[in-house]
Amino acid sequence: MTTEQGSVTAIDVSCTSDTLQVALTDGRTVSVPLAWFPRLIRATPKQRATWELIGGGIGIHWETIDEDISVASLLKPENYMRLPERKTQKRRRL
C-alpha cells in the first residue's frame, strides 16, 4: 500500500530505550537510533508510546513532546538531517 505519490507509509511505531522502530506498508521495519531525535531520547517511555500517524502515514507525531518525523527522513536520513559524522581512518600508502 502506498500513497498517491508512490511512497511507502508507516503503519506502526515502537520505541525501546535507545531505538525508534517503524513498521512500513511494504513489509519493512526501519530501526534508527533515538539519539537522532533529542526530544524522543529525553521523553519518558509513556510519552514515546503516545504517537499518532499523520498525513495518512507519511509521518509520525508526538503531541506531548512536539515531535514530528517523516517516513522519508527515516528511509533517507542523509537527505533530511545532519547525522553524526563517522570517524574514518586514512590509509597509509605502503
C-alpha positions as CSV (number, residue, x, y, z in Angstrom):
1,M,0.0,0.0,0.0
2,T,1.4,3.4,-1.0
3,T,0.3,7.0,-1.1
4,E,-0.7,8.8,-4.3
5,Q,2.9,9.9,-4.7
6,G,4.0,6.2,-4.6
7,S,5.9,6.4,-1.3
8,V,5.7,3.9,1.4
9,T,3.9,4.8,4.7
10,A,4.1,3.9,8.3
11,I,1.6,1.5,9.9
12,D,3.1,1.1,13.4
13,V,5.6,2.7,15.7
14,S,7.5,1.5,18.8
15,C,10.4,2.7,20.9
16,T,13.0,0.9,23.1
17,S,15.2,2.9,25.4
18,D,17.5,3.6,22.5
19,T,15.8,2.8,19.2
20,L,12.8,4.0,17.2
21,Q,11.2,1.3,15.1
22,V,8.7,2.0,12.4
23,A,6.8,-0.7,10.5
24,L,6.0,0.2,6.9
25,T,3.2,-0.8,4.5
26,D,5.7,-2.6,2.2
27,G,6.6,-5.1,5.0
28,R,9.9,-3.5,6.0
29,T,10.7,-2.3,9.5
30,V,13.0,0.7,9.9
31,S,15.1,0.9,13.1
32,V,17.0,4.1,13.9
33,P,18.8,5.4,17.0
34,L,16.8,7.6,19.3
35,A,19.9,9.7,19.6
36,W,18.9,11.1,16.2
37,F,15.9,12.7,17.8
38,P,16.8,14.6,21.0
39,R,13.1,15.2,22.0
40,L,12.4,11.4,21.8
41,I,15.5,10.4,23.7
42,R,14.6,12.8,26.5
43,A,11.0,11.7,26.6
44,T,9.5,9.2,29.0
45,P,8.5,5.7,27.8
46,K,4.9,6.8,28.2
47,Q,5.5,9.9,26.1
48,R,7.2,7.8,23.4
49,A,4.3,5.4,23.3
50,T,1.8,8.2,22.7
51,W,2.1,8.8,19.0
52,E,-0.2,9.2,16.0
53,L,0.3,8.8,12.3
54,I,-0.1,11.9,10.3
55,G,-0.8,12.5,6.6
56,G,-2.0,9.0,6.0
57,G,1.1,7.5,7.5
58,I,3.7,9.8,5.8
59,G,4.8,10.9,9.3
60,I,4.6,10.3,13.0
61,H,3.6,12.9,15.6
62,W,4.2,13.0,19.3
63,E,1.9,15.7,20.7
64,T,3.3,15.8,24.3
65,I,6.9,16.4,23.2
66,D,6.1,18.4,20.0
67,E,8.0,16.0,17.7
68,D,7.2,15.1,14.0
69,I,9.2,12.6,12.0
70,S,8.6,11.8,8.4
71,V,9.0,8.3,7.0
72,A,11.0,9.8,4.1
73,S,13.6,11.1,6.7
74,L,13.9,7.6,8.2
75,L,14.4,5.9,4.8
76,K,16.9,8.5,3.5
77,P,18.3,10.3,6.6
78,E,21.2,11.8,4.8
79,N,18.7,13.9,2.8
80,Y,16.8,15.3,5.8
81,M,19.1,15.5,8.9
82,R,22.6,16.1,10.0
83,L,23.9,12.7,11.2
84,P,26.8,12.3,13.5
85,E,29.9,12.0,11.3
86,R,31.8,8.8,11.4
87,K,35.5,9.0,12.1
88,T,37.4,7.4,9.3
89,Q,41.0,6.4,9.3
90,K,43.2,7.4,6.5
91,R,45.0,4.5,4.9
92,R,48.7,4.8,4.8
93,R,50.3,4.2,1.4
94,L,53.0,1.5,1.5
